[in-house]
């Protein structure tokens, strides 16, 4: 079934210092909030209650019609297609219900009524899903020869990619009663701890020296980009103090979720801690290993080199961890109003392809974006695809700085991708995480190049290049460091429960390796693993960022070189959704993710930006 909600699709790092430097919402123009009525009129609507009941009824009806029969239906292509189409229709309905309750909840996680609706809907969807467990298990028991005959039906052949992917899971599936137990217990196991993390984070308040009132997580993180070093330090110390105060809870959550995953992996027969993620991403372990090894090998040429240069710019022997995202000295402090951000992104998209701008424009005109910062709102940013019968929704926390424009371009790239892939239908529209970041990072690169080309001020150009380098380091280096940390945590958890000191030590070891000698991780930083939501919501998700960034760098290079038919091939890739393997999607461009040189080529773009900054220093 489609996911109930999207994890934040952009790495959660400080976005802006607008709130700290006067760039409040009043300076940014009128910003949109979600119009969720395209899903349901309101939480108390009869339509919502009707569909919840219908989902349960349809799941029971599907079970009554097909349980015990699917495994023998392979040769009947039309009959099996009918069963899959009914399943697909129900997937869309359940996805709509989960999307609505999830989006409503993420708009204000502090609202008890929204939290209750979210929990109640999840329970009902879990119960309906329990009735459907037999479906995919029985599909995987159909003999290959029977399916080959069934695929002569065009209706069934349309869903062949989904069935082929599903059959890859056969070695890891359990018998139905065990699967049902796992599913139903998830509400009080991983699902409960996931929700505990969300609600704890939304309620945390940070007392930053100089601020009149305690702040939520997002604006506190944003102070780490404040031009005043004392404010950055105050923010870092406030974060560390609250994280340390809650360290036992976060340690318990991490231990519980890691053990829960280990139990599932052991029962299913996954050998490596990340194999389940690789399977869901439809990517081979050796491809990810090549990516990780290439990025880690490049740490000295990327992050280490850049942070040493940045320390010189700031007049420091070494950066403290709260200086890592500091703005450059004398950087022009430009506030970009929301209408200007809309124009910048749409113009950049239009320069690539008018169709891309037309699709993105609908997000602004139709209430598909929730932009302002609000208490209780989920931090970061994401684009949630909802279901093909509806449309995606984008969540932002917009505060008016150039990086916020990049975030907007990033999430709209996801949105365009999700719209284009929607024609594949509920079962095939979803794109594996490794390719799900492609359109977002490409849209971000288009916007960055357009903004850079329009910048005449040398100081602003340097600041933009530096910010882009930092974003790429956060997207590639930092996320591979996160992946390495996760591996260390999950491998160690297989040997026994971890203490807070264990987790803190792992974090500091991995951060030292990735950041390099120019960054000093001061006392307190050892607790910063606690706030990363990806560790909780989507274990091992993070390598998809690096995968997507390096992939896009290679694609963008082909675009600049006027690769024949690039725009058409690019749109074909997005429209494919999850109907093709990454090797099939990259083949028209002459790219192969199994080749380590592919990843090195992507990293060369980051190294080239650092070269350009070093050249600016020499001229100065």
C-alpha positions as CSV (number, residue, x, y, z in Angstrom):
1,X,0.0,0.0,0.0
2,X,1.1,3.6,-0.5
3,X,2.8,5.1,2.6
4,X,0.6,7.1,4.9
5,X,2.9,10.1,4.8
6,X,6.2,11.2,3.4
7,X,9.3,11.4,5.4
8,X,11.0,14.8,5.1
9,X,12.6,14.6,1.7
10,X,15.3,17.1,2.2
11,X,18.0,16.6,4.8
12,X,17.0,18.3,8.0
13,X,19.6,21.0,8.5
14,X,19.3,24.6,9.5
15,X,17.6,26.5,6.7
16,X,17.8,30.2,7.4
17,X,18.3,32.8,10.0
18,X,15.4,34.9,8.8
19,X,13.5,34.8,12.1
20,X,16.6,35.9,13.9
21,X,17.5,38.7,11.6
22,X,14.2,40.4,11.2
23,X,12.9,38.4,8.2
24,X,9.6,37.5,9.8
25,X,6.5,36.4,8.0
26,X,5.3,40.0,7.7
27,X,8.2,40.8,5.4
28,X,7.7,37.8,3.1
29,X,4.3,38.5,1.6
30,X,1.2,36.4,1.8
31,X,2.1,32.7,2.0
32,X,-0.2,29.8,1.2
33,X,-1.4,27.1,3.5
34,X,-2.7,23.8,2.5
35,X,-6.2,23.3,1.1
36,X,-6.9,19.7,2.0
37,X,-10.5,19.8,0.8
38,X,-9.3,18.0,-2.4
39,X,-9.0,15.0,-0.1
40,X,-11.8,15.5,2.4
41,X,-13.9,18.5,3.3
42,X,-13.0,18.4,7.0
43,X,-12.1,15.9,9.8
44,X,-15.7,15.5,10.8
45,X,-17.0,15.1,7.2
46,X,-19.4,12.2,6.4
47,X,-17.2,11.6,3.3
48,X,-14.2,10.7,5.6
49,X,-16.4,8.4,7.8
50,X,-17.9,6.8,4.7
51,X,-14.5,6.1,3.1
52,X,-13.1,4.6,6.4
53,X,-16.0,2.2,6.5
54,X,-15.7,1.5,2.8
55,X,-12.0,0.7,3.1
56,X,-12.8,-1.9,5.8
57,X,-15.7,-3.3,3.8
58,X,-13.7,-3.5,0.6
59,X,-10.8,-5.2,2.3
60,X,-13.1,-7.8,3.7
61,X,-14.8,-8.3,0.3
62,X,-11.4,-8.7,-1.4
63,X,-10.4,-11.3,1.1
64,X,-13.7,-13.2,0.7
65,X,-13.4,-13.2,-3.0
66,X,-9.8,-14.1,-3.5
67,X,-8.2,-15.7,-0.4
68,X,-7.0,-19.2,-1.2
69,X,-7.5,-18.7,-4.9
70,X,-4.9,-16.3,-6.2
71,X,-2.1,-18.8,-6.3
72,X,-4.0,-20.8,-8.9
73,X,-5.1,-17.8,-11.1
74,X,-1.8,-17.2,-12.9
75,X,-2.9,-18.6,-16.2
76,X,-6.2,-16.6,-16.1
77,X,-4.6,-13.2,-17.1
78,X,-8.0,-11.4,-17.3
79,X,-9.2,-12.8,-13.9
80,X,-5.9,-12.0,-12.2
81,X,-5.9,-8.5,-13.7
82,X,-9.4,-8.0,-12.3
83,X,-8.2,-8.9,-8.8
84,X,-5.2,-6.6,-9.0
85,X,-7.3,-3.7,-10.3
86,X,-9.6,-4.1,-7.3
87,X,-6.5,-4.2,-5.0
88,X,-5.1,-1.1,-6.8
89,X,-8.4,0.8,-6.4
90,X,-8.4,0.0,-2.7
91,X,-4.8,1.1,-2.4
92,X,-5.8,4.5,-3.7
93,X,-8.7,4.8,-1.2
94,X,-6.6,3.8,1.7
95,X,-3.7,6.0,0.6
96,X,-6.2,9.0,0.4
97,X,-7.3,8.3,4.0
98,X,-3.8,8.0,5.3
99,X,-2.6,11.0,3.4
100,X,-5.4,13.3,4.7
101,X,-4.9,12.3,8.4
102,X,-1.1,12.5,8.1
103,X,-1.1,15.9,6.3
104,X,-3.5,17.3,8.8
105,X,-1.4,16.0,11.7
106,X,1.9,17.3,10.3
107,X,0.5,20.8,9.9
108,X,0.1,20.9,13.7
109,X,1.4,18.0,15.6
110,X,0.6,19.8,18.9
111,X,-3.1,19.7,18.3
112,X,-4.6,16.7,20.3
113,X,-7.6,16.4,18.0
114,X,-5.4,16.0,14.9
115,X,-3.1,13.6,16.8
116,X,-6.2,11.5,17.7
117,X,-7.5,11.5,14.2
118,X,-4.1,10.4,12.9
119,X,-3.9,7.6,15.4
120,X,-7.5,6.5,14.8
121,X,-7.1,6.4,11.0
122,X,-3.9,4.5,11.3
123,X,-5.6,1.9,13.5
124,X,-8.4,1.5,11.0
125,X,-6.0,1.2,8.0
126,X,-3.9,-1.3,9.9
127,X,-7.0,-3.4,10.5
128,X,-7.9,-3.2,6.8
129,X,-4.4,-4.0,5.8
130,X,-4.5,-7.1,8.0
131,X,-7.3,-8.4,5.9
132,X,-5.2,-7.9,2.8
133,X,-2.0,-9.6,4.0
134,X,-2.9,-12.8,2.1
135,X,-3.0,-11.0,-1.2
136,X,0.7,-10.3,-1.9
137,X,1.7,-13.5,-0.2
138,X,-0.5,-15.6,-2.5
139,X,0.6,-13.7,-5.6
140,X,4.2,-14.7,-4.8
141,X,3.1,-18.4,-4.8
142,X,1.9,-18.3,-8.4
143,X,4.3,-20.5,-10.5
144,X,6.4,-18.6,-13.0
145,X,5.1,-20.6,-15.9
146,X,1.5,-19.8,-15.0
147,X,2.3,-16.1,-14.8
148,X,4.1,-16.1,-18.2
149,X,0.9,-17.4,-19.7
150,X,-1.2,-14.9,-17.8
151,X,0.9,-12.0,-19.1
152,X,-0.5,-12.5,-22.6
153,X,-3.4,-10.4,-21.2
154,X,-2.6,-6.7,-21.8
155,X,-4.4,-5.8,-18.6
156,X,-2.1,-8.0,-16.5
157,X,1.0,-7.1,-18.6
158,X,0.5,-3.5,-17.5
159,X,1.2,-4.6,-13.9
160,X,4.1,-6.9,-14.7
161,X,6.8,-4.5,-13.3
162,X,5.0,-4.4,-10.0
163,X,4.6,-8.2,-9.9
164,X,8.2,-8.6,-10.8
165,X,9.3,-6.3,-8.0
166,X,6.9,-8.0,-5.6
167,X,8.4,-11.4,-6.4
168,X,11.8,-10.2,-5.3
169,X,10.4,-10.1,-1.8
170,X,9.4,-13.8,-1.8
171,X,12.5,-15.1,0.0
172,X,11.8,-12.6,2.9
173,X,8.1,-13.1,3.3
174,X,6.6,-15.1,6.2
175,X,3.5,-17.1,6.4
176,X,0.3,-15.1,6.7
177,X,-0.5,-15.4,10.4
178,X,3.0,-14.2,11.3
179,X,2.8,-11.3,8.8
180,X,-0.6,-10.4,10.4
181,X,1.0,-10.4,13.8
182,X,3.8,-8.2,12.7
183,X,1.5,-5.8,11.1
184,X,-1.0,-5.5,14.0
185,X,1.8,-5.3,16.6
186,X,3.5,-2.5,14.7
187,X,0.9,-0.1,16.1
188,X,2.1,-0.7,19.6
189,X,5.8,-1.3,18.7
190,X,7.6,0.7,16.0
191,X,4.6,2.9,15.1
192,X,4.1,3.9,18.8
193,X,7.8,4.8,19.2
194,X,7.7,6.7,15.9
195,X,4.8,8.8,17.2
196,X,6.4,9.3,20.6
197,X,9.5,10.7,18.8
198,X,7.3,13.1,16.7
199,X,5.3,14.4,19.6
200,X,8.3,14.7,21.9
201,X,10.2,16.8,19.3
202,X,7.2,19.0,18.6
203,X,6.8,19.8,22.3
204,X,10.5,20.5,23.1
205,X,11.4,24.1,23.8
206,X,14.9,25.6,23.7
207,X,15.9,28.6,25.8
208,X,18.4,30.5,23.6
209,X,20.2,33.3,25.3
210,X,18.9,36.6,24.0
211,X,15.5,35.4,23.0
212,X,12.5,36.5,24.9
213,X,10.6,33.2,24.7
214,X,11.7,29.6,24.4
215,X,11.8,28.3,20.8
216,X,10.8,25.2,19.0
217,X,13.3,23.0,17.2
218,X,13.2,24.6,13.7
219,X,14.0,28.2,14.6
220,X,16.6,27.1,17.2
221,X,18.4,25.1,14.4
222,X,18.1,28.2,12.2
223,X,20.2,30.2,14.7
224,X,23.1,28.0,13.7
225,X,23.2,30.1,10.5
226,X,23.1,33.4,12.4
227,X,25.9,35.9,11.4
228,X,26.6,36.5,15.1
229,X,28.9,33.7,16.4
230,X,27.6,34.3,20.0
231,X,24.1,33.6,18.8
232,X,25.2,30.4,17.0
233,X,26.9,29.2,20.1
234,X,23.9,30.1,22.3
235,X,21.7,28.1,20.0
236,X,24.0,25.1,20.0
237,X,24.3,25.1,23.7
238,X,20.5,25.4,24.1
239,X,20.0,22.4,21.7
240,X,22.6,20.4,23.6
241,X,21.1,21.1,27.0
242,X,17.6,20.0,26.0
243,X,18.9,17.0,24.0
244,X,20.9,15.9,27.1
245,X,17.9,16.4,29.4
246,X,16.0,14.0,27.2
247,X,18.8,11.6,26.3
248,X,17.4,8.7,28.2
249,X,14.1,8.8,26.2
250,X,15.9,9.2,22.9
251,X,18.2,6.3,23.8
252,X,15.2,4.1,24.7
253,X,13.5,5.0,21.4
254,X,16.6,4.2,19.4
255,X,17.3,0.9,21.2
256,X,13.7,-0.1,20.8
257,X,13.4,0.6,17.1
258,X,16.8,-0.9,16.4
259,X,15.8,-4.1,18.2
260,X,12.4,-4.1,16.6
261,X,14.1,-3.9,13.2
262,X,16.6,-6.7,14.2
263,X,13.7,-9.0,15.1
264,X,12.0,-8.4,11.8
265,X,15.2,-8.8,9.8
266,X,16.0,-12.0,11.6
267,X,12.7,-13.6,11.0
268,X,12.7,-12.5,7.4
269,X,16.2,-13.7,6.7
270,X,17.9,-10.4,5.9
271,X,21.6,-10.7,6.6
272,X,22.9,-7.2,6.5
273,X,21.3,-4.4,8.6
274,X,20.5,-2.4,5.5
275,X,19.4,-5.2,3.2
276,X,15.6,-4.5,3.8
277,X,16.1,-0.9,2.7
278,X,18.1,-1.9,-0.4
279,X,15.3,-4.3,-1.3
280,X,12.6,-1.6,-1.0
281,X,14.8,0.7,-3.0
282,X,15.3,-1.9,-5.7
283,X,19.0,-1.3,-5.6
284,X,21.8,-3.8,-5.1
285,X,24.0,-3.8,-2.0
286,X,27.2,-3.5,-4.1
287,X,25.9,-0.4,-5.7
288,X,25.3,1.3,-2.4
289,X,28.7,0.0,-1.1
290,X,30.4,1.6,-4.1
291,X,28.6,4.9,-3.4
292,X,29.6,4.9,0.3
293,X,33.2,3.9,-0.4
294,X,33.6,6.6,-3.1
295,X,32.1,9.4,-0.9
296,X,34.1,8.4,2.2
297,X,37.3,8.3,0.1
298,X,36.5,11.9,-1.1
299,X,36.0,13.3,2.4
300,X,39.5,15.0,2.4
301,X,38.9,16.5,-1.1
302,X,35.4,17.8,-0.2
303,X,34.3,18.5,3.3
304,X,37.8,18.6,4.9
305,X,39.1,21.0,2.3
306,X,36.0,23.2,2.3
307,X,35.8,23.6,6.1
308,X,39.5,24.5,6.3
309,X,38.9,27.2,3.8
310,X,35.8,28.4,5.7
311,X,37.7,28.6,9.0
312,X,40.1,31.0,7.3
313,X,37.2,33.1,6.0
314,X,35.8,33.4,9.5
315,X,39.3,34.2,11.0
316,X,39.4,31.0,13.1
317,X,42.0,28.3,13.5
318,X,39.2,25.8,13.6
319,X,35.5,25.9,13.3
320,X,33.4,24.9,16.3
321,X,30.5,22.7,15.3
322,X,28.2,25.7,15.6
323,X,30.2,27.5,12.9
324,X,29.7,24.8,10.3
325,X,26.7,26.5,8.7
326,X,27.6,30.0,9.5
327,X,27.1,32.7,6.8
328,X,30.2,34.2,5.2
329,X,31.6,37.4,6.6
330,X,30.1,40.4,4.8
331,X,27.5,38.2,3.1
332,X,24.7,40.3,1.7
333,X,21.6,39.6,3.8
334,X,18.9,39.3,1.2
335,X,15.4,38.5,2.1
336,X,13.4,36.9,-0.7
337,X,9.7,37.4,-0.5
338,X,7.4,34.5,-1.3
339,X,6.1,36.0,-4.6
340,X,9.7,36.4,-5.7
341,X,10.6,32.9,-4.7
342,X,7.7,31.6,-6.8
343,X,8.8,33.6,-9.8
344,X,12.5,32.5,-9.5
345,X,11.7,28.8,-9.3
346,X,9.1,28.8,-12.1
347,X,11.3,30.9,-14.4
348,X,14.2,28.4,-13.8
349,X,11.8,25.4,-14.5
350,X,10.4,27.2,-17.6
351,X,14.0,27.7,-19.0
352,X,14.4,23.9,-19.0
353,X,10.9,22.9,-20.1
354,X,7.6,24.9,-20.2
355,X,5.7,21.7,-19.2
356,X,7.8,21.5,-15.9
357,X,6.9,25.1,-15.0
358,X,3.2,24.5,-15.9
359,X,3.0,21.6,-13.5
360,X,4.9,23.4,-10.7
361,X,2.7,26.4,-11.2
362,X,-0.4,24.4,-10.2
363,X,1.1,24.0,-6.7
364,X,1.0,27.7,-6.1
365,X,-2.4,28.4,-7.7
366,X,-4.3,25.4,-6.3
367,X,-3.4,25.4,-2.6
368,X,-1.0,22.5,-2.7
369,X,1.7,24.2,-0.6
370,X,1.8,24.9,3.1
371,X,4.6,27.5,3.5
372,X,4.7,29.5,6.8
373,X,6.4,28.5,10.0
374,X,3.9,27.7,12.8
375,X,4.2,26.3,16.3
376,X,3.5,22.6,16.2
377,X,4.2,22.2,12.5
378,X,6.5,19.5,11.4
379,X,10.0,20.8,10.8
380,X,11.9,20.6,7.6
381,X,10.2,20.2,4.2
382,X,8.7,17.4,2.2
383,X,6.5,16.7,-0.8
384,X,3.9,14.0,-0.2
385,X,2.5,12.3,-3.3
386,X,-0.8,11.3,-1.7
387,X,-2.5,9.1,-4.3
388,X,-2.8,9.2,-8.1
389,X,-6.5,10.1,-7.9
390,X,-5.5,13.3,-6.1
391,X,-2.2,15.3,-6.3
392,X,0.9,15.9,-4.2
393,X,1.2,18.4,-1.3
394,X,4.3,20.3,-0.4
395,X,5.2,21.3,3.2
396,X,7.7,24.1,3.7
397,X,9.0,26.2,6.6
398,X,9.7,29.3,4.5
399,X,11.7,32.1,6.1
400,X,12.9,34.1,3.1
401,X,16.6,33.3,2.5
402,X,18.2,31.9,-0.7
403,X,18.4,28.5,0.7
404,X,14.7,28.5,1.3
405,X,14.2,29.1,-2.4
406,X,16.5,26.1,-3.1
407,X,14.3,24.1,-0.7
408,X,11.2,25.2,-2.6
409,X,12.7,24.2,-5.9
410,X,13.7,20.9,-4.4
411,X,10.3,20.0,-3.1
412,X,8.6,21.2,-6.3
413,X,10.9,18.9,-8.2
414,X,9.5,16.0,-6.1
415,X,6.0,17.3,-6.8
416,X,6.5,17.5,-10.6
417,X,7.9,13.9,-10.5
418,X,4.9,12.7,-8.5
419,X,2.4,14.3,-10.8
420,X,4.1,12.8,-13.9
421,X,4.4,9.4,-12.4
422,X,0.8,9.4,-11.2
423,X,-0.4,8.0,-14.6
424,X,1.2,4.7,-13.7
425,X,-1.5,4.2,-11.1
426,X,-1.3,3.4,-7.3
427,X,0.8,0.3,-7.6
428,X,3.5,1.6,-10.0
429,X,3.6,5.4,-9.4
430,X,5.9,5.2,-6.3
431,X,9.5,5.6,-7.2
432,X,12.3,3.9,-5.2
433,X,14.1,6.3,-2.8
434,X,17.3,6.1,-4.8
435,X,15.6,7.7,-7.8
436,X,13.0,9.7,-5.8
437,X,15.5,12.4,-5.2
438,X,16.5,12.8,-8.9
439,X,13.8,15.3,-9.9
440,X,14.1,17.3,-6.7
441,X,17.9,17.8,-6.9
442,X,17.7,18.5,-10.6
443,X,15.1,21.2,-10.0
444,X,17.2,22.6,-7.3
445,X,20.3,22.7,-9.6
446,X,18.3,24.5,-12.3
447,X,17.2,27.1,-9.8
448,X,20.7,27.5,-8.4
449,X,22.3,28.0,-11.8
450,X,19.6,30.5,-12.8
451,X,20.1,32.5,-9.6
452,X,23.9,32.4,-9.9
453,X,23.8,33.6,-13.5
454,X,21.6,36.5,-12.4
455,X,24.1,37.6,-9.7
456,X,26.6,40.3,-10.5
457,X,27.8,41.1,-7.0
458,X,31.1,39.1,-6.5
459,X,30.4,38.9,-2.8
460,X,26.9,37.5,-3.4
461,X,28.3,35.1,-6.0
462,X,30.8,33.8,-3.5
463,X,28.2,33.4,-0.9
464,X,25.9,31.5,-3.2
465,X,28.7,29.2,-4.3
466,X,29.7,28.6,-0.7
467,X,26.0,27.9,0.2
468,X,25.7,25.5,-2.7
469,X,28.9,23.7,-1.6
470,X,27.5,23.4,2.0
471,X,24.2,22.1,0.7
472,X,26.0,19.5,-1.4
473,X,28.2,18.5,1.6
474,X,25.0,18.2,3.7
475,X,23.3,16.2,1.0
476,X,26.2,13.9,0.1
477,X,29.0,13.8,2.8
478,X,26.7,14.4,5.8
479,X,24.1,11.8,4.7
480,X,26.7,9.1,4.0
481,X,28.1,9.9,7.5
482,X,24.6,9.4,8.8
483,X,24.3,6.1,7.0
484,X,27.7,5.0,8.5
485,X,26.4,6.0,11.9
486,X,23.2,4.1,11.4
487,X,25.2,1.0,10.4
488,X,27.3,1.3,13.5
489,X,24.2,1.6,15.7
490,X,22.3,-1.2,14.2
491,X,25.2,-3.6,14.0
492,X,26.1,-2.9,17.7
493,X,22.5,-3.3,18.8
494,X,22.6,-6.8,17.5
495,X,25.1,-7.5,20.2
496,X,23.1,-6.0,23.0
497,X,21.4,-2.8,24.3
498,X,23.3,0.5,23.8
499,X,23.9,3.1,26.4
500,X,23.6,6.8,25.7
501,X,27.4,7.0,26.0
502,X,27.7,4.3,23.2
503,X,25.5,6.3,20.9
504,X,27.2,9.6,21.7
505,X,30.6,8.0,21.0
506,X,29.5,6.5,17.7
507,X,28.2,9.9,16.6
508,X,31.4,11.7,17.5
509,X,33.6,9.2,15.8
510,X,31.7,9.3,12.6
511,X,31.4,13.1,12.6
512,X,35.1,13.5,13.2
513,X,35.8,11.3,10.2
514,X,33.5,13.2,7.8
515,X,34.0,16.8,9.0
516,X,37.8,16.6,9.3
517,X,40.4,18.4,11.4
518,X,39.2,21.9,10.6
519,X,36.0,21.3,12.7
520,X,36.1,20.9,16.5
521,X,33.1,19.1,17.9
522,X,32.6,20.9,21.2
523,X,31.1,19.3,24.3
524,X,27.3,18.9,23.8
525,X,27.5,18.0,20.2
526,X,27.7,14.3,21.1
527,X,23.9,14.4,21.6
528,X,22.9,15.9,18.2
529,X,22.1,12.4,16.8
530,X,18.9,12.6,18.8
531,X,17.0,15.0,16.5
532,X,17.6,13.4,13.1
533,X,14.1,12.2,12.1
534,X,15.3,9.8,9.4
535,X,16.9,7.5,11.9
536,X,13.4,7.1,13.5
537,X,11.0,7.1,10.5
538,X,13.0,5.5,7.7
539,X,16.2,3.6,8.8
540,X,18.9,3.9,6.1
541,X,16.8,6.3,4.1
542,X,19.7,8.8,4.1
543,X,21.9,7.3,1.4
544,X,19.2,8.1,-1.1
545,X,20.2,11.8,-0.8
546,X,23.8,11.1,-1.9
547,X,22.6,8.7,-4.6
548,X,20.3,11.3,-6.0
549,X,22.8,14.2,-5.8
550,X,25.6,12.3,-7.5
551,X,23.1,11.0,-10.1
552,X,21.8,14.5,-10.8
553,X,25.3,15.9,-11.1
554,X,26.0,13.4,-13.8
555,X,22.7,14.1,-15.5
556,X,23.2,17.8,-15.4
557,X,26.6,17.5,-17.0
558,X,24.9,15.7,-19.9
559,X,22.3,18.4,-20.1
560,X,25.0,21.1,-20.3
561,X,26.7,19.1,-23.0
562,X,23.5,19.1,-25.0
563,X,23.1,15.3,-24.8
564,X,20.8,14.3,-27.7
565,X,17.1,14.3,-26.7
566,X,17.9,15.0,-23.1
567,X,14.6,16.8,-22.1
568,X,12.5,14.0,-23.6
569,X,14.5,11.3,-22.0
570,X,14.4,13.1,-18.7
571,X,10.6,13.4,-18.8
572,X,10.3,9.7,-19.8
573,X,12.4,8.8,-16.7
574,X,10.1,10.8,-14.4
575,X,6.9,9.4,-16.0
576,X,8.1,5.9,-15.4
577,X,7.7,6.1,-11.7
578,X,8.5,2.7,-10.2
579,X,7.8,0.8,-13.4
580,X,11.5,0.4,-14.3
581,X,14.8,-0.5,-12.5
582,X,17.4,2.2,-12.1
583,X,19.6,0.5,-14.7
584,X,16.8,0.8,-17.3
585,X,16.2,4.4,-16.5
586,X,19.8,5.4,-16.7
587,X,20.7,3.4,-19.8
588,X,19.3,6.0,-22.3
589,X,21.8,8.5,-20.9
590,X,24.7,6.1,-21.0
591,X,25.1,6.0,-17.2
592,X,25.7,2.9,-15.0
593,X,25.4,3.1,-11.2
594,X,27.5,-0.1,-10.8
595,X,30.6,1.7,-12.1
596,X,32.5,3.5,-9.3
597,X,33.5,6.1,-11.8
598,X,29.9,7.1,-12.1
599,X,29.9,8.2,-8.4
600,X,33.3,9.9,-8.8
601,X,32.0,11.9,-11.7
602,X,29.2,13.2,-9.6
603,X,31.5,14.2,-6.8
604,X,33.7,16.0,-9.3
605,X,31.0,18.7,-9.5
606,X,31.3,19.4,-5.8
607,X,35.0,19.4,-6.0
608,X,34.8,21.8,-9.0
609,X,32.7,24.3,-6.9
610,X,35.4,24.1,-4.1
611,X,38.1,24.7,-6.7
612,X,36.2,27.8,-7.9
613,X,36.0,29.2,-4.4
614,X,39.7,28.6,-3.8
615,X,40.4,30.4,-7.1
616,X,38.4,33.4,-5.8
617,X,40.5,33.4,-2.6
618,X,43.7,33.5,-4.7
619,X,42.4,36.5,-6.7
620,X,41.3,38.3,-3.6
